[in-house]
Amino acid sequence: MTAAQADLPTDLQANSLGMPEGLRLDTPDVADGAAIWRIARDSKVLDLNSSYSYLLWCRDFAATSVVARDADGEPVGFITGYVRPDAPHTLVVWQAAVDHAHRGRGLAGALLDGLTARVVAERGLTALETTITPGNTASERLFTSYAKRHGAGVERTVLFDAALFPGDDGGHEPEVLYAIGPLAP
């Protein structure tokens, strides 16, 4: 067991959150940045950030992010998140993606459950936010089913209208904020 795994609550160490067989949750580290970047790139859905940003994310926001590792310890899925500075009980999920070979097994939901269980325990999290572009049905299902499993409400509002994105962004769709809560400790 790695030091990062030892920091996870016992229920995460035991994979009792519906993790597919052969996979385990872990805290990302800088060495995972390249693999996370590749998973994001290969998703063909996420806005791809620079590879450098994923390295920084794994360094600076590891405590509010999670990876799924296969039997060889390689990342096969991830969620990156951060706690909002002006709302310290709100976790913002930045990106979530699963390697193509591991999709359809409930891994994204297990990642989200594991991450929020850890952040609730460590930081008193009471709300979750994410943004989803219209038509991203996989993300819509992931977050609405999460809210249902946890008995939380979901409020949807446009956070960033399409007109706010630069013209050279290829016509970015609006980002709809999904505010989920309250989450029980």
Backbone as CSV, one residue per row, in Angstrom:
resi,resn,N_x,N_y,N_z,CA_x,CA_y,CA_z,C_x,C_y,C_z
1,MET,0.849,-1.176,0.000,0.000,0.000,0.000,0.892,1.236,0.000
2,THR,0.570,2.190,-0.877,1.340,3.430,-0.940,0.933,4.352,0.202
3,ALA,1.775,5.364,0.454,1.437,6.351,1.485,0.129,7.051,1.134
4,ALA,-0.071,7.319,-0.168,-1.302,7.989,-0.592,-2.523,7.118,-0.287
5,GLN,-2.399,5.797,-0.487,-3.518,4.908,-0.181,-3.789,4.869,1.315
6,ALA,-2.735,4.876,2.114,-2.903,4.833,3.555,-3.672,6.048,4.062
7,ASP,-3.612,7.162,3.323,-4.330,8.370,3.706,-5.813,8.299,3.384
8,LEU,-6.218,7.326,2.566,-7.624,7.194,2.208,-8.386,6.543,3.348
9,PRO,-9.676,6.894,3.529,-10.478,6.203,4.527,-10.491,4.699,4.253
10,THR,-10.713,3.903,5.284,-10.689,2.452,5.162,-11.623,1.958,4.072
11,ASP,-12.793,2.609,3.933,-13.740,2.129,2.923,-13.192,2.291,1.517
12,LEU,-12.319,3.276,1.280,-11.719,3.412,-0.039,-10.617,2.388,-0.231
13,GLN,-9.858,2.105,0.836,-8.803,1.111,0.731,-9.396,-0.248,0.368
14,ALA,-10.578,-0.523,0.856,-11.213,-1.816,0.612,-12.026,-1.833,-0.680
15,ASN,-12.039,-0.721,-1.406,-12.788,-0.630,-2.662,-14.266,-0.969,-2.489
16,SER,-14.866,-0.520,-1.399,-16.262,-0.846,-1.142,-17.216,0.139,-1.807
17,LEU,-16.711,0.981,-2.689,-17.577,1.976,-3.322,-17.942,1.581,-4.747
18,GLY,-18.010,0.296,-5.012,-18.416,-0.152,-6.330,-17.314,-0.125,-7.370
19,MET,-16.066,-0.193,-6.950,-14.962,-0.214,-7.907,-15.003,-1.512,-8.700
20,PRO,-14.835,-1.408,-10.006,-14.741,-2.637,-10.801,-13.559,-3.484,-10.335
21,GLU,-13.709,-4.780,-10.452,-12.677,-5.711,-10.002,-11.338,-5.416,-10.690
22,GLY,-10.293,-5.486,-9.907,-8.946,-5.279,-10.432,-8.495,-3.835,-10.444
23,LEU,-9.377,-2.923,-10.042,-9.026,-1.507,-10.013,-9.078,-1.001,-8.580
24,ARG,-8.315,0.058,-8.306,-8.322,0.657,-6.976,-8.218,2.169,-7.089
25,LEU,-8.770,2.855,-6.096,-8.693,4.307,-6.017,-7.386,4.709,-5.363
26,ASP,-6.858,5.849,-5.794,-5.625,6.362,-5.210,-5.587,7.868,-5.409
27,THR,-4.713,8.505,-4.666,-4.467,9.930,-4.836,-3.436,10.093,-5.950
28,PRO,-3.653,10.992,-6.899,-2.676,11.151,-7.981,-1.380,11.781,-7.480
29,ASP,-0.291,11.488,-8.192,0.964,12.186,-7.934,1.509,12.681,-9.268
30,VAL,2.549,13.466,-9.213,3.072,14.127,-10.409,3.373,13.125,-11.525
31,ALA,3.842,11.945,-11.167,4.162,10.932,-12.170,2.933,10.499,-12.972
32,ASP,1.730,10.782,-12.475,0.490,10.422,-13.170,0.051,11.469,-14.188
33,GLY,0.677,12.636,-14.183,0.230,13.742,-15.033,0.134,13.392,-16.500
34,ALA,1.150,12.718,-17.036,1.145,12.380,-18.467,0.017,11.409,-18.804
35,ALA,-0.200,10.417,-17.954,-1.273,9.447,-18.211,-2.642,10.114,-18.135
36,ILE,-2.819,11.013,-17.181,-4.086,11.728,-17.055,-4.316,12.600,-18.289
37,TRP,-3.274,13.272,-18.760,-3.382,14.076,-19.977,-3.819,13.195,-21.148
38,ARG,-3.212,12.001,-21.294,-3.573,11.098,-22.399,-5.033,10.648,-22.292
39,ILE,-5.483,10.315,-21.078,-6.875,9.887,-20.908,-7.820,11.030,-21.283
40,ALA,-7.485,12.249,-20.868,-8.307,13.415,-21.226,-8.318,13.617,-22.738
41,ARG,-7.149,13.537,-23.366,-7.050,13.705,-24.820,-7.875,12.656,-25.546
42,ASP,-7.736,11.409,-25.117,-8.403,10.308,-25.809,-9.908,10.272,-25.554
43,SER,-10.379,11.020,-24.558,-11.820,11.057,-24.294,-12.576,11.696,-25.456
44,LYS,-11.912,12.592,-26.162,-12.495,13.322,-27.295,-13.717,14.152,-26.899
45,VAL,-13.919,14.345,-25.596,-15.040,15.134,-25.088,-14.541,16.304,-24.250
46,LEU,-13.513,16.081,-23.471,-13.014,17.117,-22.563,-12.244,18.190,-23.313
47,ASP,-12.288,19.405,-22.758,-11.384,20.444,-23.234,-9.994,20.024,-22.767
48,LEU,-9.088,19.816,-23.705,-7.753,19.356,-23.353,-6.891,20.534,-22.927
49,ASN,-6.360,20.449,-21.717,-5.432,21.454,-21.212,-4.017,21.040,-21.589
50,SER,-3.061,21.913,-21.340,-1.672,21.571,-21.640,-1.216,20.428,-20.743
51,SER,-0.249,19.657,-21.209,0.286,18.571,-20.385,0.867,19.132,-19.088
52,TYR,1.425,20.318,-19.168,1.983,20.983,-17.989,0.910,21.203,-16.923
53,SER,-0.295,21.569,-17.350,-1.357,21.825,-16.361,-1.734,20.557,-15.609
54,TYR,-1.670,19.399,-16.268,-1.993,18.152,-15.571,-0.910,17.803,-14.556
55,LEU,0.333,18.115,-14.862,1.416,17.917,-13.886,1.184,18.797,-12.665
56,LEU,0.854,20.073,-12.905,0.570,20.971,-11.793,-0.634,20.487,-10.991
57,TRP,-1.663,20.016,-11.688,-2.862,19.554,-11.005,-2.523,18.415,-10.046
58,CYS,-1.684,17.483,-10.522,-1.313,16.339,-9.692,-0.420,16.752,-8.521
59,ARG,0.241,17.864,-8.630,1.049,18.365,-7.527,0.215,19.196,-6.563
60,ASP,-0.515,20.172,-7.086,-1.164,21.173,-6.247,-2.586,20.821,-5.805
61,PHE,-3.261,19.956,-6.519,-4.647,19.620,-6.197,-4.859,18.111,-6.023
62,ALA,-3.818,17.396,-5.670,-3.925,15.946,-5.480,-4.922,15.590,-4.382
63,ALA,-4.987,16.401,-3.334,-5.876,16.109,-2.200,-7.351,16.197,-2.575
64,THR,-7.660,16.865,-3.679,-9.046,17.004,-4.113,-9.255,16.371,-5.492
65,SER,-8.412,15.409,-5.808,-8.506,14.665,-7.065,-8.313,13.185,-6.759
66,VAL,-8.611,12.343,-7.732,-8.496,10.901,-7.533,-8.167,10.237,-8.868
67,VAL,-7.443,9.113,-8.799,-7.201,8.280,-9.974,-7.648,6.859,-9.664
68,ALA,-8.007,6.141,-10.710,-8.228,4.697,-10.612,-7.007,4.046,-11.231
69,ARG,-6.468,3.055,-10.543,-5.288,2.345,-11.033,-5.646,0.901,-11.352
70,ASP,-5.004,0.394,-12.417,-5.170,-1.015,-12.754,-4.193,-1.849,-11.930
71,ALA,-4.133,-3.145,-12.195,-3.284,-4.049,-11.418,-1.806,-3.689,-11.518
72,ASP,-1.406,-3.026,-12.600,-0.011,-2.605,-12.763,0.263,-1.243,-12.153
73,GLY,-0.767,-0.618,-11.562,-0.594,0.699,-10.950,-0.736,1.862,-11.912
74,GLU,-1.144,1.582,-13.143,-1.294,2.636,-14.148,-2.664,3.292,-14.035
75,PRO,-2.738,4.621,-14.159,-4.041,5.296,-14.142,-4.903,4.888,-15.338
76,VAL,-6.179,4.575,-15.054,-7.128,4.229,-16.110,-8.367,5.112,-16.054
77,GLY,-8.384,6.028,-15.094,-9.475,6.981,-14.963,-9.080,8.003,-13.924
78,PHE,-9.740,9.165,-13.981,-9.395,10.217,-13.026,-10.545,11.193,-12.868
79,ILE,-10.495,11.896,-11.748,-11.316,13.086,-11.539,-10.394,14.126,-10.935
80,THR,-10.390,15.310,-11.523,-9.643,16.427,-10.952,-10.646,17.404,-10.356
81,GLY,-10.290,17.941,-9.215,-11.173,18.875,-8.547,-10.393,19.832,-7.668
82,TYR,-11.101,20.804,-7.164,-10.516,21.766,-6.224,-11.617,22.304,-5.331
83,VAL,-11.212,22.807,-4.169,-12.155,23.447,-3.262,-12.201,24.924,-3.630
84,ARG,-13.413,25.440,-3.798,-13.557,26.855,-4.174,-13.037,27.746,-3.062
85,PRO,-12.124,28.663,-3.368,-11.580,29.541,-2.325,-12.642,30.355,-1.596
86,ASP,-13.673,30.804,-2.308,-14.704,31.609,-1.660,-15.881,30.778,-1.154
87,ALA,-15.787,29.456,-1.282,-16.820,28.540,-0.784,-16.103,27.277,-0.294
88,PRO,-15.466,27.336,0.874,-14.580,26.261,1.314,-15.238,24.912,1.594
89,HIS,-16.562,24.831,1.500,-17.237,23.553,1.666,-17.776,23.024,0.342
90,THR,-17.275,23.609,-0.764,-17.721,23.213,-2.094,-16.555,22.659,-2.897
91,LEU,-16.712,21.434,-3.354,-15.740,20.811,-4.246,-16.191,21.045,-5.676
92,VAL,-15.314,21.604,-6.501,-15.595,21.775,-7.919,-14.893,20.657,-8.668
93,VAL,-15.658,19.866,-9.400,-15.066,18.833,-10.241,-14.731,19.483,-11.572
94,TRP,-13.442,19.480,-11.884,-12.951,20.119,-13.106,-13.100,19.183,-14.298
95,GLN,-12.539,17.995,-14.184,-12.638,17.027,-15.272,-12.783,15.624,-14.707
96,ALA,-13.462,14.781,-15.468,-13.613,13.362,-15.138,-13.524,12.590,-16.442
97,ALA,-12.703,11.546,-16.444,-12.570,10.732,-17.653,-12.108,9.335,-17.285
98,VAL,-12.518,8.388,-18.109,-12.147,6.989,-17.951,-11.576,6.515,-19.278
99,ASP,-10.477,5.764,-19.191,-9.876,5.166,-20.382,-10.925,4.324,-21.103
100,HIS,-10.886,4.382,-22.436,-11.894,3.711,-23.256,-12.084,2.236,-22.863
101,ALA,-11.013,1.530,-22.569,-11.095,0.098,-22.260,-11.818,-0.192,-20.942
102,HIS,-12.003,0.814,-20.117,-12.618,0.609,-18.804,-13.986,1.274,-18.671
103,ARG,-14.527,1.782,-19.758,-15.837,2.436,-19.709,-16.952,1.406,-19.603
104,GLY,-18.089,1.868,-19.093,-19.267,1.013,-19.011,-19.251,0.057,-17.831
105,ARG,-18.348,0.271,-16.873,-18.239,-0.622,-15.714,-18.543,0.098,-14.404
106,GLY,-19.023,1.348,-14.484,-19.346,2.092,-13.269,-18.151,2.775,-12.629
107,LEU,-17.044,2.843,-13.342,-15.827,3.408,-12.766,-15.959,4.895,-12.472
108,ALA,-16.550,5.662,-13.363,-16.681,7.112,-13.130,-17.486,7.382,-11.861
109,GLY,-18.571,6.647,-11.657,-19.369,6.817,-10.449,-18.594,6.433,-9.194
110,ALA,-17.816,5.360,-9.270,-17.002,4.942,-8.122,-15.922,5.977,-7.824
111,LEU,-15.338,6.556,-8.870,-14.348,7.626,-8.671,-14.983,8.817,-7.964
112,LEU,-16.159,9.228,-8.425,-16.837,10.382,-7.840,-17.250,10.097,-6.394
113,ASP,-17.785,8.912,-6.145,-18.154,8.546,-4.774,-16.930,8.522,-3.867
114,GLY,-15.839,7.931,-4.339,-14.628,7.844,-3.531,-14.013,9.194,-3.239
115,LEU,-13.946,10.037,-4.253,-13.380,11.369,-4.063,-14.206,12.170,-3.070
116,THR,-15.513,12.193,-3.243,-16.328,13.014,-2.348,-16.349,12.444,-0.933
117,ALA,-16.307,11.127,-0.779,-16.246,10.540,0.564,-14.988,11.019,1.283
118,ARG,-13.883,11.049,0.566,-12.628,11.486,1.167,-12.685,12.969,1.527
119,VAL,-13.166,13.801,0.612,-13.178,15.246,0.861,-14.212,15.612,1.926
120,VAL,-15.330,14.900,1.966,-16.309,15.121,3.041,-15.654,14.829,4.385
121,ALA,-14.952,13.697,4.477,-14.318,13.299,5.740,-13.211,14.259,6.158
122,GLU,-12.434,14.727,5.200,-11.272,15.555,5.523,-11.585,17.041,5.658
123,ARG,-12.569,17.528,4.900,-12.778,18.978,4.830,-14.197,19.436,5.115
124,GLY,-15.074,18.531,5.466,-16.440,18.945,5.759,-17.202,19.422,4.535
125,LEU,-16.935,18.824,3.400,-17.610,19.163,2.154,-19.124,19.060,2.311
126,THR,-19.864,20.060,1.812,-21.324,20.000,1.847,-21.955,20.197,0.474
127,ALA,-21.139,20.554,-0.520,-21.683,20.796,-1.862,-20.667,20.382,-2.921
128,LEU,-21.182,20.059,-4.080,-20.380,19.670,-5.230,-20.849,20.498,-6.415
129,GLU,-19.906,21.003,-7.179,-20.242,21.731,-8.405,-19.439,21.171,-9.566
130,THR,-20.029,21.233,-10.733,-19.333,20.916,-11.971,-20.048,21.663,-13.082
131,THR,-19.396,21.791,-14.222,-20.075,22.340,-15.383,-20.096,21.292,-16.478
132,ILE,-21.177,21.305,-17.231,-21.380,20.334,-18.307,-21.928,21.073,-19.510
133,THR,-21.383,20.776,-20.675,-21.922,21.379,-21.894,-23.185,20.625,-22.309
134,PRO,-24.156,21.344,-22.902,-25.384,20.697,-23.340,-25.082,19.533,-24.286
135,GLY,-25.767,18.431,-24.073,-25.586,17.274,-24.939,-24.542,16.281,-24.443
136,ASN,-23.810,16.599,-23.384,-22.852,15.654,-22.820,-23.635,14.738,-21.874
137,THR,-24.349,13.789,-22.477,-25.263,12.950,-21.705,-24.540,12.062,-20.700
138,ALA,-23.316,11.618,-21.003,-22.577,10.773,-20.056,-22.308,11.544,-18.767
139,SER,-21.882,12.790,-18.873,-21.624,13.598,-17.678,-22.929,13.950,-16.962
140,GLU,-23.961,14.261,-17.740,-25.254,14.552,-17.122,-25.723,13.364,-16.287
141,ARG,-25.616,12.151,-16.836,-26.020,10.937,-16.112,-25.145,10.714,-14.879
142,LEU,-23.817,10.910,-15.032,-22.895,10.703,-13.919,-23.273,11.569,-12.721
143,PHE,-23.491,12.858,-12.961,-23.728,13.775,-11.848,-25.161,13.724,-11.320
144,THR,-26.143,13.498,-12.185,-27.511,13.377,-11.667,-27.696,12.068,-10.904
145,SER,-27.052,10.990,-11.354,-27.159,9.734,-10.602,-26.392,9.830,-9.291
146,TYR,-25.287,10.574,-9.272,-24.564,10.808,-8.026,-25.487,11.511,-7.016
147,ALA,-26.148,12.570,-7.460,-27.052,13.310,-6.574,-28.150,12.399,-6.043
148,LYS,-28.707,11.582,-6.908,-29.784,10.672,-6.486,-29.265,9.677,-5.453
149,ARG,-28.082,9.085,-5.688,-27.510,8.115,-4.734,-27.280,8.738,-3.368
150,HIS,-26.967,10.027,-3.356,-26.617,10.696,-2.103,-27.760,11.555,-1.547
151,GLY,-28.949,11.443,-2.136,-30.110,12.156,-1.636,-29.954,13.667,-1.675
152,ALA,-29.230,14.160,-2.666,-28.963,15.598,-2.782,-29.731,16.181,-3.961
153,GLY,-30.016,17.466,-3.872,-30.670,18.163,-4.968,-29.664,18.586,-6.027
154,VAL,-30.191,18.910,-7.205,-29.367,19.404,-8.308,-30.018,20.666,-8.850
155,GLU,-29.257,21.757,-8.861,-29.724,22.987,-9.495,-28.852,23.233,-10.715
156,ARG,-29.504,23.576,-11.832,-28.784,23.816,-13.076,-28.988,25.270,-13.499
157,THR,-27.875,25.953,-13.779,-27.924,27.309,-14.308,-26.747,27.471,-15.264
158,VAL,-26.892,28.328,-16.244,-25.767,28.595,-17.142,-24.749,29.423,-16.371
159,LEU,-23.529,28.888,-16.251,-22.454,29.600,-15.566,-21.703,30.490,-16.546
160,PHE,-21.342,29.925,-17.688,-20.612,30.689,-18.708,-21.335,30.537,-20.039
161,ASP,-21.937,31.617,-20.489,-22.618,31.623,-21.776,-21.590,31.460,-22.903
162,ALA,-22.000,30.898,-24.006,-21.093,30.668,-25.138,-20.409,31.951,-25.592
163,ALA,-21.083,33.089,-25.470,-20.517,34.367,-25.927,-19.296,34.790,-25.110
164,LEU,-19.112,34.229,-23.922,-17.966,34.592,-23.088,-16.661,33.970,-23.559
165,PHE,-16.743,32.907,-24.345,-15.532,32.230,-24.806,-14.935,32.967,-25.998
166,PRO,-13.609,32.976,-26.100,-12.981,33.694,-27.213,-13.414,33.121,-28.558
167,GLY,-13.433,33.985,-29.565,-13.869,33.602,-30.906,-13.053,32.498,-31.533
168,ASP,-11.776,32.389,-31.163,-10.930,31.364,-31.764,-11.058,30.020,-31.048
169,ASP,-12.022,29.919,-30.137,-12.215,28.682,-29.380,-13.070,27.676,-30.148
170,GLY,-13.432,27.971,-31.363,-14.195,27.037,-32.174,-15.663,26.938,-31.802
171,GLY,-16.220,28.019,-31.285,-17.641,28.010,-30.970,-17.972,27.164,-29.756
172,HIS,-17.332,27.441,-28.657,-17.553,26.688,-27.418,-19.006,26.810,-26.981
173,GLU,-19.583,25.701,-26.576,-20.954,25.703,-26.067,-20.982,26.323,-24.668
174,PRO,-22.164,26.712,-24.198,-22.240,27.228,-22.821,-21.862,26.138,-21.830
175,GLU,-21.393,26.561,-20.677,-21.089,25.634,-19.581,-22.205,25.785,-18.554
176,VAL,-22.949,24.702,-18.343,-24.073,24.690,-17.411,-23.553,24.212,-16.060
177,LEU,-23.773,25.027,-15.030,-23.364,24.681,-13.684,-24.367,23.715,-13.071
178,TYR,-23.867,22.609,-12.574,-24.653,21.656,-11.794,-24.205,21.831,-10.360
179,ALA,-25.079,22.395,-9.510,-24.804,22.587,-8.088,-25.544,21.481,-7.342
180,ILE,-24.785,20.615,-6.680,-25.347,19.432,-6.025,-25.165,19.547,-4.520
181,GLY,-26.253,19.400,-3.792,-26.140,19.457,-2.347,-27.517,19.575,-1.724
182,PRO,-27.585,19.595,-0.419,-26.448,19.440,0.482,-26.010,17.980,0.556
183,LEU,-24.713,17.790,0.779,-24.146,16.453,0.965,-24.041,16.190,2.464
184,ALA,-24.403,14.997,2.840,-24.354,14.627,4.265,-22.941,14.188,4.639
185,PRO,-22.523,14.527,5.849,-21.193,14.089,6.301,-21.124,12.594,6.545
